[in-house]
Each structure stands twice: as structure tokens, then as C-alpha cells.
Amino acid sequence: MTAMQNTMLSACFGAVTGYVIGNGAFLIKYAWDAHKEKKRKKAEEAEKITE
């Protein structure tokens, strides 16, 4: 493998790895926000019922 091929392979692997890690972080954040919103709505409903 030439030096240029090695550099291209490293760059592509790094880009794909970064893409996967970024998407994973986005999915975790989205799930976290959805859970917080669901919890907030549930608390609002419980507050309305007790009033």
C-alpha cells in the first residue's frame, strides 16, 4: 500500500467513525429530550388532575 493510499484510508476511516459517533450522540440526545418532554407532560397532567 502506498503512502497516498494509506492516507486516504485513514481519512475515510476517520470520517466514517466520526459520522457514526455523531449520529449516536444525536440519537441519545433526541431520546433524552423526548423522555424529558414525556415526563414533563405527565407531571402537568397529574397537576391538572389534583387541582
Secondary structure, DSSP 8 states (H G I E B T S, - for coil): --HHHHHHHHHHHHHHHHHHHHHHHHHHHHHHHHHHHHHHHHHHHHHHHH-
